[in-house]
Amino acid sequence: MPQNIAEFRIIGRVGKITARDRVTFVSVAANYNRRDGDDWKTDTHWNSVVCFSNVATQVEAAGKGDLVHITGRVRENQHGGAEGTDTTYRTELIADTFSILAKASTDDAG
Protein backbone atom coordinates (compact mmCIF):
# COMPACT_ATOMS: atom_id res chain seq x y z
CA MET A 1 0.00 0.00 0.00
CA PRO A 2 1.42 3.47 -0.89
CA GLN A 3 2.55 5.65 1.99
CA ASN A 4 1.05 9.13 2.38
CA ILE A 5 3.60 11.79 3.20
CA ALA A 6 3.85 15.52 3.80
CA GLU A 7 7.35 16.83 3.29
CA PHE A 8 9.20 20.09 2.71
CA ARG A 9 12.46 21.43 1.29
CA ILE A 10 13.90 24.84 2.13
CA ILE A 11 16.95 26.52 0.69
CA GLY A 12 17.50 29.74 2.57
CA ARG A 13 19.58 31.76 5.01
CA VAL A 14 19.73 31.13 8.76
CA GLY A 15 18.32 33.95 10.86
CA LYS A 16 18.29 32.70 14.43
CA ILE A 17 19.20 29.45 16.16
CA THR A 18 17.59 28.69 19.52
CA ALA A 19 18.91 25.60 21.29
CA ARG A 20 16.81 24.01 24.02
CA ASP A 21 17.33 20.87 26.11
CA ARG A 22 16.47 18.25 23.44
CA VAL A 23 15.47 20.36 20.45
CA THR A 24 16.86 23.24 18.40
CA PHE A 25 14.71 25.75 16.51
CA VAL A 26 16.19 27.30 13.38
CA SER A 27 14.64 30.33 11.70
CA VAL A 28 15.32 30.26 7.95
CA ALA A 29 14.52 32.99 5.42
CA ALA A 30 13.48 31.87 1.94
CA ASN A 31 12.83 34.30 -0.91
CA TYR A 32 9.96 33.98 -3.37
CA ASN A 33 9.61 36.03 -6.54
CA ARG A 34 6.23 37.32 -7.62
CA ARG A 35 4.98 39.50 -10.40
CA ASP A 36 3.62 42.93 -9.46
CA GLY A 37 2.29 44.48 -12.65
CA ASP A 38 5.24 44.66 -15.03
CA ASP A 39 7.81 44.30 -12.26
CA TRP A 40 9.09 41.36 -10.24
CA LYS A 41 9.22 41.66 -6.45
CA THR A 42 10.91 39.41 -3.93
CA ASP A 43 9.07 38.42 -0.76
CA THR A 44 10.97 36.94 2.16
CA HIS A 45 9.18 34.28 4.20
CA TRP A 46 10.54 33.12 7.56
CA ASN A 47 10.23 29.44 8.36
CA SER A 48 10.72 27.95 11.81
CA VAL A 49 12.28 24.49 11.58
CA VAL A 50 12.38 22.03 14.49
CA CYS A 51 15.64 20.05 14.70
CA PHE A 52 15.99 17.04 16.98
CA SER A 53 19.18 15.18 17.89
CA ASN A 54 19.43 13.39 14.53
CA VAL A 55 20.52 16.68 12.87
CA ALA A 56 22.02 18.43 15.91
CA THR A 57 25.65 18.10 14.76
CA GLN A 58 24.95 19.86 11.46
CA VAL A 59 22.98 22.64 13.16
CA GLU A 60 25.83 23.28 15.64
CA ALA A 61 28.10 24.12 12.71
CA ALA A 62 25.64 26.66 11.25
CA GLY A 63 25.58 30.37 11.93
CA LYS A 64 23.52 33.44 11.13
CA GLY A 65 23.47 34.18 7.41
CA ASP A 66 24.65 30.73 6.31
CA LEU A 67 22.91 29.33 3.22
CA VAL A 68 21.35 26.00 4.18
CA HIS A 69 19.34 23.20 2.59
CA ILE A 70 16.83 21.52 4.89
CA THR A 71 14.43 18.69 4.13
CA GLY A 72 11.93 17.04 6.41
CA ARG A 73 8.36 16.26 7.22
CA VAL A 74 5.36 18.42 8.03
CA ARG A 75 3.46 17.72 11.23
CA GLU A 76 0.20 19.25 12.43
CA ASN A 77 -0.37 19.71 16.16
CA GLN A 78 -3.35 20.97 18.08
CA HIS A 79 -3.42 22.35 21.60
CA GLY A 80 -6.17 23.40 23.95
CA GLY A 81 -9.77 22.68 23.24
CA ALA A 82 -10.62 22.03 26.89
CA GLU A 83 -13.78 23.55 28.28
CA GLY A 84 -13.83 27.27 27.64
CA THR A 85 -10.64 27.40 25.57
CA ASP A 86 -10.16 27.55 21.85
CA THR A 87 -8.23 24.86 20.04
CA THR A 88 -5.09 26.21 18.42
CA TYR A 89 -3.36 24.52 15.51
CA ARG A 90 0.32 24.65 14.62
CA THR A 91 2.16 23.37 11.58
CA GLU A 92 5.65 22.17 12.45
CA LEU A 93 8.51 21.60 10.03
CA ILE A 94 10.57 18.71 11.45
CA ALA A 95 14.07 18.50 9.89
CA ASP A 96 15.34 15.14 8.64
CA THR A 97 18.41 16.57 6.87
CA PHE A 98 20.32 19.81 7.41
CA SER A 99 23.20 20.83 5.14
CA ILE A 100 25.25 24.02 5.00
CA LEU A 101 25.63 25.06 1.36
CA ALA A 102 27.71 28.20 1.97
CA LYS A 103 29.01 30.03 5.00
CA ALA A 104 27.93 33.64 5.35
CA SER A 105 30.39 36.28 4.32
CA THR A 106 30.83 39.20 6.67
CA ASP A 107 28.67 41.29 4.31
CA ASP A 108 25.81 38.72 4.33
CA ALA A 109 25.76 38.13 8.10
CA GLY A 110 25.37 41.89 8.79
C-alpha positions in Angstrom: 0.0 0.0 0.0 1.4 3.5 -0.9 2.6 5.6 2.0 1.0 9.1 2.4 3.6 11.8 3.2 3.8 15.5 3.8 7.4 16.8 3.3 9.2 20.1 2.7 12.5 21.4 1.3 13.9 24.8 2.1 17.0 26.5 0.7 17.5 29.7 2.6 19.6 31.8 5.0 19.7 31.1 8.8 18.3 33.9 10.9 18.3 32.7 14.4 19.2 29.4 16.2 17.6 28.7 19.5 18.9 25.6 21.3 16.8 24.0 24.0 17.3 20.9 26.1 16.5 18.3 23.4 15.5 20.4 20.5 16.9 23.2 18.4 14.7 25.7 16.5 16.2 27.3 13.4 14.6 30.3 11.7 15.3 30.3 7.9 14.5 33.0 5.4 13.5 31.9 1.9 12.8 34.3 -0.9 10.0 34.0 -3.4 9.6 36.0 -6.5 6.2 37.3 -7.6 5.0 39.5 -10.4 3.6 42.9 -9.5 2.3 44.5 -12.6 5.2 44.7 -15.0 7.8 44.3 -12.3 9.1 41.4 -10.2 9.2 41.7 -6.5 10.9 39.4 -3.9 9.1 38.4 -0.8 11.0 36.9 2.2 9.2 34.3 4.2 10.5 33.1 7.6 10.2 29.4 8.4 10.7 27.9 11.8 12.3 24.5 11.6 12.4 22.0 14.5 15.6 20.0 14.7 16.0 17.0 17.0 19.2 15.2 17.9 19.4 13.4 14.5 20.5 16.7 12.9 22.0 18.4 15.9 25.6 18.1 14.8 24.9 19.9 11.5 23.0 22.6 13.2 25.8 23.3 15.6 28.1 24.1 12.7 25.6 26.7 11.2 25.6 30.4 11.9 23.5 33.4 11.1 23.5 34.2 7.4 24.6 30.7 6.3 22.9 29.3 3.2 21.4 26.0 4.2 19.3 23.2 2.6 16.8 21.5 4.9 14.4 18.7 4.1 11.9 17.0 6.4 8.4 16.3 7.2 5.4 18.4 8.0 3.5 17.7 11.2 0.2 19.3 12.4 -0.4 19.7 16.2 -3.3 21.0 18.1 -3.4 22.4 21.6 -6.2 23.4 24.0 -9.8 22.7 23.2 -10.6 22.0 26.9 -13.8 23.6 28.3 -13.8 27.3 27.6 -10.6 27.4 25.6 -10.2 27.6 21.8 -8.2 24.9 20.0 -5.1 26.2 18.4 -3.4 24.5 15.5 0.3 24.6 14.6 2.2 23.4 11.6 5.7 22.2 12.4 8.5 21.6 10.0 10.6 18.7 11.4 14.1 18.5 9.9 15.3 15.1 8.6 18.4 16.6 6.9 20.3 19.8 7.4 23.2 20.8 5.1 25.3 24.0 5.0 25.6 25.1 1.4 27.7 28.2 2.0 29.0 30.0 5.0 27.9 33.6 5.4 30.4 36.3 4.3 30.8 39.2 6.7 28.7 41.3 4.3 25.8 38.7 4.3 25.8 38.1 8.1 25.4 41.9 8.8 
